Amino acid sequence: MAKQNCPSLTEVVKQVAEQQHSQMSEIERSKTVLFQLQAKVQELEKEIASIRLETKTAEREIYLQDGAIEVTKYHCENLEAQIRALYSENLRLRCDTETLQEEFEMTLARNNQYREKIKAHKHLFWEMESKMPAMIELAEKKATVEELKAKKEELVCDLQNPEGSVIKQMQEEIALLQKEIATLTEFINKKTDLLEEEKQMHVKLRKEIEVQNKRYDAILKRLHCQLNKLHSNKRQWHWNIQQLEKKAAELRKRLGGVELQSSM
């Protein structure tokens, strides 16, 4: 019975061989897995080295970016300061521009008033000039000269006739007319010169009048200042008189009290 229950040596050896074979297979599988794991570990180490390199590169780029950011920040601060300075300058220039615009408008208004006055003076001068006897006489002489020129042209047309007596008579009349024209032309030139002299005299008189007006304005301003000062002095004198009258009244009161005491 005991022999039947105990396995035989062959079976034991077989079992041991099977176990060893199984263990060897397991070892082979483990080696394969180990090799795979080692290969993965090497790949992971390579990836880690690559990641470290990328990390260092990124850190270097971040450091460079930080430096660039600092430079940009400093540049931005400088730009902000320049912008503030430009804004202040723009405000000042705007104020100066508005002031200059106001001054220009005031000057333009004064110039327009001056032009209107000059235009009125010119119109008045032209009216006065047209009414002057010399100008009236000059206009009449010009009309006479135009008539004589027209007659001369008519006579030149008549000279085409072959009649000698008429031609001689016309030539004599033409000579007389030419003399008269020369005389009138000389007279007109003299009157023109006189008129120019009168114009220059008027210009000189206008300038003298402007100078006199300016001097009278200055005198009037000085008189106004003196009058204001006189009024001020008058008020001061009036106030001094009032003060003196008050003091005199007080002295009278005191003197009256002293007299009463002495009489008692």
KEVEXSE-429293 format. One line per 8 residues: number of its first residue (from 1); their letters; for each residue x, y, z of N, C-alpha, C, O. Coordinates in steps of 0.2 Angstrom, whole numbers, plus 2048, in hexadecimal, padded with zeros to 3 digits. Layout:
<tinus>
NUM = a = X:Y:Z:X:Y:Z:X:Y:Z:X:Y:Z ~ ...
</tinus>
This chain:
<tinus>
1 = makqncps = 804:7FA:800:800:800:800:804:806:800:803:80B:7FD ~ 80A:806:804:80E:80C:804:812:80D:7FE:813:813:7FC ~ 813:808:7FA:817:809:7F4:812:80C:7EF:814:810:7EA ~ 80C:80A:7EF:807:80C:7EA:806:814:7EB:805:817:7E6 ~ 806:817:7F1:805:81E:7F3:80B:822:7F1:80A:828:7EF ~ 811:820:7F2:817:824:7F0:819:824:7E9:819:81F:7E6 ~ 81A:82A:7E6:81C:82A:7DF:823:827:7DE:827:826:7E2 ~ 823:825:7D8:82A:822:7D6:82F:827:7D4:82D:82D:7D3
9 = ltevvkqv = 835:825:7D4:83B:82A:7D3:83A:82D:7CC:83C:832:7CB ~ 838:829:7C7:837:82B:7C1:832:831:7C0:833:836:7BD ~ 82D:830:7C4:828:835:7C4:82A:83C:7C7:829:841:7C5 ~ 82E:83A:7CD:831:840:7D0:835:844:7CB:835:84A:7CB ~ 83A:840:7C8:83F:843:7C4:83B:847:7BE:83D:84C:7BC ~ 836:843:7BC:832:846:7B6:82F:84D:7B9:82F:852:7B5 ~ 82C:84D:7BF:829:853:7C2:82E:858:7C2:82D:85E:7C1 ~ 834:856:7C5:839:85B:7C6:83C:85E:7C0:83D:864:7BF
17 = aeqqhsqm = 83C:859:7BA:83E:85C:7B4:839:861:7B1:83A:866:7AE ~ 832:85F:7B2:82D:863:7B0:82D:86A:7B3:82C:86F:7B0 ~ 82F:869:7BA:82F:870:7BE:835:874:7BB:834:87A:7BB ~ 83B:870:7BA:840:874:7B8:83F:877:7B1:841:87D:7B0 ~ 83C:873:7AD:83A:876:7A6:835:87C:7A7:836:881:7A3 ~ 831:87B:7AB:82C:881:7AC:830:887:7AF:82E:88C:7AD ~ 834:885:7B4:838:88B:7B7:83C:88E:7B1:83D:894:7B1 ~ 83F:88A:7AD:844:88D:7A8:840:891:7A3:842:896:7A1
25 = seierskt = 839:88E:7A1:835:892:79D:833:899:7A0:833:89E:79D ~ 832:898:7A7:830:89E:7AB:836:8A3:7AB:835:8A9:7AA ~ 83C:8A0:7AC:842:8A4:7AC:843:8A8:7A5:845:8AE:7A5 ~ 842:8A4:7A0:843:8A7:799:83E:8AC:798:83F:8B2:795 ~ 838:8AB:79A:833:8B0:799:834:8B6:79D:834:8BC:79B ~ 837:8B5:7A3:839:8BB:7A8:83F:8BE:7A5:83F:8C5:7A5 ~ 844:8BA:7A1:849:8BE:79E:847:8C2:798:849:8C8:798 ~ 842:8BF:795:83F:8C3:78F:83C:8CA:791:83D:8CF:78F
33 = vlfqlqak = 838:8C9:797:835:8CE:79A:83A:8D3:79D:839:8D9:79C ~ 83F:8D1:79F:845:8D5:7A2:848:8D9:79D:849:8DF:79D ~ 849:8D5:797:84D:8D9:791:848:8DE:78F:84A:8E4:78D ~ 842:8DD:78E:83D:8E2:78C:83D:8E8:791:83D:8ED:78F ~ 83D:8E6:797:83D:8EB:79C:843:8EF:79C:843:8F5:79C ~ 849:8EC:79B:84F:8EF:79B:84F:8F4:794:852:8FA:795 ~ 84C:8F1:78F:84C:8F5:789:848:8FC:78A:849:901:788 ~ 842:8FA:78E:83D:900:78F:841:905:794:840:90B:793
41 = vqelekei = 845:902:799:848:906:79D:84D:90B:79A:84E:911:79B ~ 851:908:795:856:90B:791:852:911:78D:854:917:78C ~ 84C:90F:78A:849:914:786:846:91A:78B:847:920:789 ~ 844:917:791:842:91D:795:847:921:798:847:927:798 ~ 84D:91E:799:853:922:79B:855:927:795:857:92D:796 ~ 855:924:78F:856:929:789:851:92F:789:852:934:788 ~ 84A:92D:78A:845:932:78A:846:937:790:845:93D:78F ~ 848:934:796:84A:938:79B:850:93D:79A:84F:943:79B
49 = asirletk = 855:93A:797:85B:93F:795:858:944:790:85A:94A:790 ~ 854:942:78B:852:946:786:84D:94C:789:84E:952:788 ~ 849:949:78E:845:94E:792:849:953:796:848:959:796 ~ 84E:950:799:853:955:79D:856:95A:799:857:960:79A ~ 858:957:793:85B:95C:78E:856:961:78C:858:967:78B ~ 850:95F:78A:84B:964:788:849:969:78E:848:96E:78D ~ 84A:966:794:848:96A:79A:84E:96F:79B:84C:975:79C ~ 854:96D:79A:859:972:79B:859:977:795:85A:97D:796
57 = taereiyl = 857:975:78F:856:97A:789:851:97F:78B:851:985:78A ~ 84B:97C:78E:845:980:78F:847:985:795:845:98A:795 ~ 84B:982:79A:84D:987:79F:851:98C:79D:851:992:79F ~ 856:98A:798:85A:990:795:856:995:791:857:99B:792 ~ 851:992:78D:84D:997:78A:849:99B:78E:848:9A1:78D ~ 846:998:794:842:99C:799:847:9A1:79C:845:9A7:79D ~ 84D:99F:79D:852:9A4:7A0:853:9AA:79B:853:9B0:79D ~ 854:9A8:795:855:9AD:790:84E:9B1:78F:84F:9B7:78E
65 = qdgaievt = 848:9AE:78F:842:9B1:78F:841:9B6:795:83F:9BC:794 ~ 843:9B4:79B:843:9B8:7A0:847:9BF:79F:845:9C4:7A1 ~ 84D:9BD:79D:851:9C3:79B:84E:9C8:796:84E:9CE:797 ~ 84B:9C5:791:848:9C9:78C:842:9CC:78F:841:9D2:78D ~ 83E:9C9:793:839:9CC:796:83B:9D2:79B:838:9D7:79B ~ 840:9D1:79E:843:9D7:7A2:845:9DD:79E:843:9E3:79F ~ 848:9DB:798:84A:9E0:794:844:9E4:791:844:9EA:790 ~ 83F:9E0:78F:839:9E2:78C:835:9E7:791:833:9EC:790
73 = kyhcenle = 835:9E4:797:832:9E8:79D:835:9EF:79E:832:9F4:79E ~ 83C:9EF:79E:840:9F5:79F:83E:9FA:799:83E:A00:79A ~ 83E:9F7:793:83D:9FB:78D:836:9FD:78D:834:A03:78B ~ 831:9F9:78F:82A:9FC:790:829:A01:795:826:A06:794 ~ 82D:A01:79B:82D:A06:7A0:830:A0D:79D:82D:A12:79E ~ 835:A0C:799:838:A12:795:833:A15:791:832:A1B:790 ~ 830:A10:78D:82B:A13:788:825:A16:78C:822:A1B:789 ~ 823:A13:791:81D:A16:795:81F:A1D:798:81C:A22:797
81 = aqiralys = 826:A1E:79A:828:A24:79C:828:A29:796:827:A2F:797 ~ 82B:A27:790:82B:A2B:78A:824:A2D:788:822:A33:786 ~ 81F:A28:789:818:A2A:787:815:A2F:78C:812:A34:78A ~ 817:A2E:792:814:A33:797:817:A3A:796:814:A3F:796 ~ 81E:A3A:794:821:A41:792:81E:A43:78C:81D:A4A:78B ~ 81D:A3F:787:81A:A41:781:812:A44:782:810:A49:77F ~ 80F:A40:786:808:A43:788:808:A4A:78B:804:A4E:789 ~ 80D:A4B:790:80D:A51:793:80F:A56:78E:80D:A5C:78E
89 = enlrlrcd = 814:A55:789:816:A59:784:810:A5B:77F:80F:A61:77D ~ 80C:A56:77E:807:A57:779:801:A5B:77D:7FF:A60:779 ~ 800:A5A:783:7FC:A5F:787:7FE:A66:787:7FB:A6B:785 ~ 805:A67:788:808:A6E:788:807:A71:781:805:A76:780 ~ 809:A6D:77C:808:A6F:775:801:A71:773:800:A76:76F ~ 7FC:A6D:775:7F5:A6E:774:7F3:A75:777:7F0:A79:774 ~ 7F5:A76:77D:7F4:A7C:781:7F7:A82:77D:7F4:A87:77C ~ 7FE:A81:77B:801:A86:777:7FE:A88:770:7FD:A8D:76E
97 = tetlqeef = 7FB:A82:76D:7F8:A83:767:7F1:A87:768:7F0:A8B:764 ~ 7ED:A85:76D:7E7:A88:76E:7E9:A90:770:7E5:A94:76D ~ 7EE:A91:774:7F0:A98:775:7F1:A9C:76F:7EF:AA2:76D ~ 7F6:A99:76A:7F8:A9C:764:7F2:A9D:75F:7F1:AA2:75C ~ 7ED:A98:760:7E7:A98:75B:7E3:A9E:75E:7E0:AA2:759 ~ 7E2:A9F:764:7DE:AA5:767:7E2:AAB:765:7DF:AB0:763 ~ 7E9:AAC:766:7EC:AB2:764:7EC:AB3:75C:7EB:AB9:75A ~ 7EC:AAE:758:7EB:AAE:751:7E4:AB1:74F:7E4:AB6:74B
105 = emtlarnn = 7DF:AAE:753:7D8:AB1:751:7D8:AB8:753:7D5:ABC:74F ~ 7DA:ABA:759:7DA:AC1:75B:7DE:AC5:756:7DB:ACB:754 ~ 7E4:AC3:754:7E8:AC7:74F:7E4:AC8:749:7E4:ACD:745 ~ 7E1:AC2:746:7DD:AC2:740:7D7:AC7:741:7D6:ACB:73C ~ 7D4:AC7:746:7CE:ACC:747:7D1:AD3:747:7CE:AD7:744 ~ 7D7:AD4:74A:7D9:ADB:74A:7DB:ADD:743:7DA:AE3:741 ~ 7DE:AD8:740:7E0:ADA:739:7DA:ADB:734:7DA:ADF:730 ~ 7D5:AD7:735:7CF:AD8:731:7CC:ADF:733:7CA:AE2:72E
113 = qyrekika = 7CC:AE1:739:7C9:AE8:73B:7CE:AED:738:7CB:AF2:735 ~ 7D5:AEC:738:7D9:AF1:735:7D8:AF1:72D:7D8:AF6:72A ~ 7D7:AEB:72A:7D5:AEB:723:7CF:AEF:721:7CF:AF3:71C ~ 7CA:AEE:725:7C4:AF1:724:7C5:AF9:725:7C2:AFD:721 ~ 7C9:AFB:72A:7CA:B02:72B:7CE:B05:725:7CC:B0A:722 ~ 7D3:B01:722:7D7:B03:71C:7D3:B03:716:7D3:B08:712 ~ 7CE:AFF:715:7CA:AFF:710:7C5:B05:710:7C4:B08:70B ~ 7C2:B06:716:7BE:B0C:717:7C2:B13:715:7C0:B17:712
121 = hkhlfwem = 7C8:B13:718:7CD:B19:716:7CE:B19:70F:7CE:B1F:70C ~ 7D0:B14:70C:7D1:B14:704:7CB:B16:701:7CB:B1A:6FC ~ 7C5:B14:702:7BF:B16:6FF:7BE:B1D:700:7BC:B21:6FB ~ 7BF:B1F:706:7BE:B27:708:7C3:B2B:704:7C1:B30:701 ~ 7C9:B28:703:7CE:B2C:700:7CD:B2C:6F8:7CE:B31:6F5 ~ 7CA:B26:6F6:7C8:B26:6EE:7C3:B2B:6ED:7C3:B2F:6E8 ~ 7BE:B2B:6F2:7B8:B30:6F1:7BB:B37:6F1:7B9:B3B:6ED ~ 7BF:B39:6F6:7C2:B3F:6F7:7C6:B41:6F0:7C6:B47:6EE
129 = eskmpami = 7CA:B3C:6EE:7CE:B3D:6E8:7CA:B3F:6E2:7CC:B43:6DE ~ 7C5:B3B:6E1:7C1:B3C:6DB:7BD:B43:6DB:7BC:B45:6D6 ~ 7BC:B46:6E1:7B9:B4C:6E2:7BE:B52:6E1:7BC:B58:6E2 ~ 7C5:B50:6E1:7CA:B55:6E1:7C9:B59:6DA:7C8:B56:6D5 ~ 7CB:B60:6DA:7CA:B63:6D4:7D0:B61:6CF:7CE:B61:6C9 ~ 7D5:B5F:6D1:7DB:B5D:6CD:7D8:B56:6C9:7DA:B56:6C3 ~ 7D5:B52:6CD:7D3:B4C:6CA:7CD:B4D:6C5:7CD:B4A:6C0 ~ 7C9:B51:6C7:7C3:B53:6C2:7C6:B56:6BC:7C4:B54:6B6
137 = elaekkat = 7CB:B5B:6BD:7CE:B5E:6B7:7D2:B59:6B3:7D2:B59:6AC ~ 7D5:B54:6B6:7D9:B4F:6B3:7D4:B4A:6AF:7D6:B49:6A9 ~ 7CF:B49:6B1:7CA:B45:6AE:7C7:B48:6A8:7C6:B45:6A2 ~ 7C6:B4F:6A8:7C4:B53:6A3:7C9:B53:69D:7C7:B52:697 ~ 7CF:B54:69F:7D5:B54:69A:7D5:B4E:697:7D7:B4E:691 ~ 7D5:B48:69A:7D5:B42:697:7D0:B41:692:7D1:B3E:68D ~ 7CA:B43:694:7C4:B43:68F:7C5:B47:689:7C4:B45:683 ~ 7C8:B4D:68A:7CA:B51:684:7CF:B4E:680:7CF:B4E:67A
145 = veelkakk = 7D4:B4B:683:7D9:B47:67F:7D6:B41:67B:7D8:B40:675 ~ 7D2:B3E:67E:7CE:B38:67A:7CB:B3B:674:7CB:B38:66F ~ 7C7:B41:675:7C4:B44:670:7C8:B46:66A:7C7:B45:664 ~ 7CE:B49:66C:7D3:B4B:667:7D6:B45:664:7D7:B46:65E ~ 7D7:B40:667:7DA:B3A:664:7D4:B37:65F:7D6:B35:659 ~ 7CE:B37:661:7C9:B35:65C:7C9:B3A:656:7C8:B37:650 ~ 7C9:B40:657:7C9:B45:651:7CF:B44:64D:7CF:B44:647 ~ 7D5:B42:650:7DB:B41:64C:7DA:B3B:648:7DC:B3B:642
153 = eelvcdlq = 7D7:B36:64A:7D6:B30:646:7D1:B32:640:7D2:B2F:63B ~ 7CC:B36:642:7C8:B38:63C:7CC:B3C:637:7CB:B3B:631 ~ 7D0:B40:639:7D4:B44:635:7D9:B40:631:7DA:B41:62B ~ 7DC:B3B:634:7E0:B37:630:7DC:B33:62A:7DF:B32:625 ~ 7D6:B31:62C:7D2:B2E:627:7D0:B33:621:7D0:B31:61B ~ 7CF:B39:623:7CE:B3E:61E:7D4:B40:61A:7D3:B42:614 ~ 7DA:B3F:61C:7E0:B41:619:7E1:B3C:613:7E5:B3E:60E ~ 7DD:B37:612:7DE:B33:60C:7DB:B36:606:7DC:B34:601
161 = npegsvik = 7D7:B3B:607:7D5:B3F:601:7DA:B43:5FE:7DF:B46:601 ~ 7DB:B43:5F7:7E0:B46:5F4:7E0:B4E:5F3:7E4:B51:5F0 ~ 7DB:B51:5F7:7DB:B59:5F6:7E0:B5C:5FB:7E1:B5A:601 ~ 7E5:B60:5F7:7EA:B63:5FB:7E9:B68:600:7EC:B67:606 ~ 7E4:B6C:5FF:7E2:B71:604:7DF:B6E:60A:7E1:B70:610 ~ 7DB:B6A:609:7D8:B66:60F:7DE:B63:613:7DE:B63:619 ~ 7E3:B5F:60F:7E8:B5C:613:7EC:B61:617:7EE:B5F:61D ~ 7EE:B66:614:7F2:B6B:617:7EE:B6E:61E:7F1:B6E:623
169 = qmqeeial = 7E8:B6F:61C:7E4:B72:622:7E4:B6D:628:7E4:B6E:62E ~ 7E3:B66:626:7E3:B61:62B:7E9:B60:62E:7EA:B5F:634 ~ 7EF:B61:62A:7F5:B60:62D:7F7:B66:632:7F9:B64:637 ~ 7F4:B6C:630:7F5:B71:635:7F1:B70:63C:7F3:B71:641 ~ 7EB:B6E:63A:7E7:B6C:640:7EA:B66:644:7E9:B66:64A ~ 7ED:B61:641:7F0:B5C:644:7F6:B5E:648:7F7:B5C:64E ~ 7FA:B63:645:7FF:B65:649:7FD:B69:64F:800:B68:655 ~ 7F8:B6D:64E:7F5:B71:654:7F2:B6C:659:7F4:B6D:65F
177 = lqkeiatl = 7EF:B67:657:7EC:B62:65B:7F2:B5E:65F:7F2:B5D:665 ~ 7F7:B5C:65B:7FD:B59:65E:800:B5D:664:802:B5B:669 ~ 801:B64:662:804:B68:667:7FF:B69:66D:801:B68:673 ~ 7F8:B69:66C:7F4:B69:671:7F4:B63:675:7F3:B63:67C ~ 7F5:B5D:672:7F5:B57:675:7FB:B56:67A:7FB:B54:67F ~ 801:B59:677:807:B59:67A:807:B5D:681:809:B5B:686 ~ 803:B63:680:802:B68:685:7FE:B64:68B:7FF:B64:691 ~ 7F8:B61:688:7F4:B5E:68D:7F7:B58:690:7F6:B57:696
185 = tefinkkt = 7FC:B54:68C:7FF:B4F:68F:804:B51:695:804:B4E:69A ~ 807:B57:693:80C:B59:698:808:B5C:69E:80A:B5B:6A4 ~ 802:B5F:69D:7FE:B61:6A3:7FC:B5B:6A7:7FC:B5B:6AD ~ 7FA:B56:6A3:7F7:B50:6A7:7FD:B4D:6AB:7FC:B4A:6B1 ~ 803:B4D:6A8:809:B4A:6AC:80A:B4E:6B2:80C:B4B:6B8 ~ 80A:B55:6B1:80B:B59:6B7:806:B58:6BC:807:B57:6C2 ~ 7FF:B57:6BA:7FA:B56:6BF:7FB:B4F:6C2:7F9:B4E:6C8 ~ 7FD:B4A:6BE:7FE:B44:6C1:803:B44:6C6:803:B41:6CC
193 = dlleeekq = 809:B48:6C5:80E:B48:6CA:80C:B4C:6D0:80D:B4A:6D6 ~ 808:B51:6CF:805:B54:6D5:800:B50:6D9:800:B50:6DF ~ 7FC:B4C:6D5:7F8:B47:6D9:7FC:B42:6DD:7FA:B40:6E2 ~ 801:B3F:6DA:806:B3B:6DD:809:B3E:6E4:809:B3B:6E9 ~ 80B:B44:6E3:80D:B48:6E9:808:B49:6EE:809:B48:6F4 ~ 802:B4A:6EC:7FC:B4B:6F1:7FB:B44:6F4:7F9:B44:6FA ~ 7FB:B3F:6F0:7FA:B38:6F3:7FF:B37:6F8:7FE:B34:6FE ~ 806:B38:6F6:80B:B37:6FB:80A:B3B:701:80B:B39:707
201 = mhvklrke = 808:B42:700:806:B46:706:801:B43:70A:801:B44:710 ~ 7FB:B40:707:7F6:B3D:70B:7F9:B37:70F:7F7:B36:715 ~ 7FD:B33:70C:800:B2D:70F:804:B30:715:803:B2D:71B ~ 808:B35:714:80C:B38:71A:808:B3B:71F:809:B3A:725 ~ 802:B3E:71D:7FD:B41:722:7FA:B3B:726:7F9:B3C:72C ~ 7F8:B36:723:7F5:B30:726:7FA:B2D:72B:7F8:B2C:731 ~ 800:B2D:729:805:B2A:72E:806:B2F:734:806:B2C:73A ~ 806:B35:732:807:B3A:738:801:B3A:73D:801:B3A:743
209 = ievqnkry = 7FB:B39:739:7F5:B39:73D:7F5:B32:742:7F3:B33:748 ~ 7F7:B2D:73F:7F8:B27:743:7FC:B28:749:7FB:B25:74F ~ 802:B2B:747:807:B2C:74D:804:B31:752:805:B2F:758 ~ 800:B36:750:7FD:B3A:755:7F8:B37:759:7F7:B38:75F ~ 7F4:B33:755:7EF:B2F:759:7F2:B2A:75E:7EF:B2A:764 ~ 7F8:B27:75C:7FB:B23:761:7FD:B27:767:7FD:B25:76D ~ 800:B2D:766:803:B31:76B:7FD:B34:76F:7FE:B34:775 ~ 7F8:B36:76C:7F2:B38:770:7EF:B32:774:7ED:B33:77A
217 = dailkrlh = 7EF:B2C:772:7ED:B26:776:7F1:B25:77C:7EF:B24:781 ~ 7F8:B26:77B:7FC:B25:780:7FB:B2B:785:7FB:B2A:78B ~ 7FA:B31:783:7F9:B37:787:7F2:B35:78B:7F2:B37:791 ~ 7ED:B33:788:7E7:B32:78B:7E8:B2C:790:7E5:B2D:796 ~ 7EB:B27:78F:7ED:B22:794:7F0:B25:79A:7EE:B23:7A0 ~ 7F5:B29:798:7F9:B2C:79E:7F4:B30:7A2:7F5:B30:7A8 ~ 7F0:B34:79F:7EB:B38:7A3:7E6:B34:7A7:7E5:B36:7AC ~ 7E4:B2F:7A4:7E0:B2A:7A7:7E3:B27:7AE:7E0:B27:7B3
225 = cqlnklhs = 7EA:B25:7AD:7ED:B23:7B3:7EE:B28:7B8:7ED:B27:7BE ~ 7F0:B2F:7B6:7F0:B34:7BA:7EA:B36:7BE:7E9:B37:7C4 ~ 7E4:B35:7BA:7DD:B36:7BD:7DC:B31:7C2:7D9:B33:7C7 ~ 7DD:B2B:7C0:7DC:B25:7C5:7E0:B26:7CC:7DE:B25:7D1 ~ 7E7:B28:7CB:7EB:B2A:7D0:7E8:B2F:7D4:7E8:B2F:7DB ~ 7E6:B35:7D1:7E3:B3A:7D4:7DD:B38:7D9:7DC:B3B:7DE ~ 7D8:B34:7D5:7D3:B32:7D9:7D5:B2E:7DF:7D2:B2E:7E5 ~ 7DA:B2A:7DE:7DC:B26:7E4:7DF:B2A:7E9:7DE:B29:7EF
233 = nkrqwhwn = 7E3:B2F:7E7:7E6:B34:7EC:7E0:B38:7F0:7E0:B39:7F6 ~ 7DB:B39:7EC:7D5:B3D:7EF:7D2:B39:7F4:7D0:B3C:7F9 ~ 7D1:B32:7F2:7CE:B2E:7F7:7D2:B2E:7FE:7D0:B2E:803 ~ 7D9:B2D:7FD:7DD:B2D:802:7DD:B33:806:7DD:B33:80D ~ 7DD:B39:803:7DC:B3F:806:7D6:B40:80A:7D6:B42:810 ~ 7D0:B3E:807:7CA:B3E:80B:7CA:B3A:811:7C7:B3C:816 ~ 7CD:B34:810:7CD:B2F:816:7D2:B33:81C:7D0:B32:821 ~ 7D7:B36:81A:7DC:B39:81E:7D8:B3F:822:7D9:B40:828
241 = iqqlekka = 7D4:B43:81E:7D0:B48:821:7CB:B45:826:7CA:B48:82B ~ 7C8:B40:824:7C3:B3D:829:7C7:B3B:82F:7C4:B3C:835 ~ 7CD:B38:82F:7D0:B36:834:7D2:B3C:839:7D2:B3B:83F ~ 7D4:B41:835:7D6:B47:839:7D0:B4A:83D:7D1:B4D:842 ~ 7CA:B4A:839:7C4:B4D:83C:7C3:B49:842:7C0:B4B:847 ~ 7C3:B42:842:7C2:B3E:848:7C6:B3F:84D:7C4:B40:853 ~ 7CD:B40:84C:7D2:B42:851:7D0:B49:854:7D1:B4A:85A ~ 7CE:B4E:850:7CD:B54:852:7C6:B54:857:7C6:B57:85C
249 = aelrkrlg = 7C1:B50:855:7BB:B4F:859:7BD:B4C:860:7BB:B4E:865 ~ 7C2:B47:860:7C4:B44:866:7C8:B49:86A:7C7:B4A:870 ~ 7CC:B4D:867:7D0:B52:86B:7CB:B57:86E:7CC:B5A:873 ~ 7C6:B59:86A:7C1:B5E:86C:7BD:B5B:873:7BC:B5F:878 ~ 7BB:B55:872:7B8:B52:878:7BD:B52:87E:7BB:B54:883 ~ 7C3:B50:87D:7C8:B50:882:7C9:B57:885:7C9:B58:88B ~ 7C9:B5C:881:7CA:B63:883:7C4:B65:887:7C5:B69:88C ~ 7BE:B63:884:7B8:B65:888:7B8:B62:88F:7B6:B66:894
257 = gvelqssm = 7BA:B5C:890:7BA:B59:896:7BF:B5C:89B:7BE:B5D:8A1 ~ 7C5:B5E:898:7CA:B61:89C:7C7:B68:89F:7C8:B6A:8A4 ~ 7C4:B6C:89A:7C1:B72:89C:7BC:B72:8A2:7BC:B76:8A6 ~ 7B8:B6C:8A1:7B3:B6B:8A6:7B6:B6A:8AD:7B4:B6C:8B2 ~ 7BB:B66:8AD:7BF:B64:8B3:7C2:B6A:8B6:7C2:B6B:8BC ~ 7C5:B6E:8B2:7C8:B74:8B5:7C3:B79:8B7:7C5:B7D:8BC ~ 7BD:B7A:8B4:7B8:B7E:8B7:7B5:B7C:8BE:7B3:B80:8C2 ~ 7B5:B75:8BE:7B3:B73:8C5:7B8:B74:8CA:7B7:B72:8D0
</tinus>
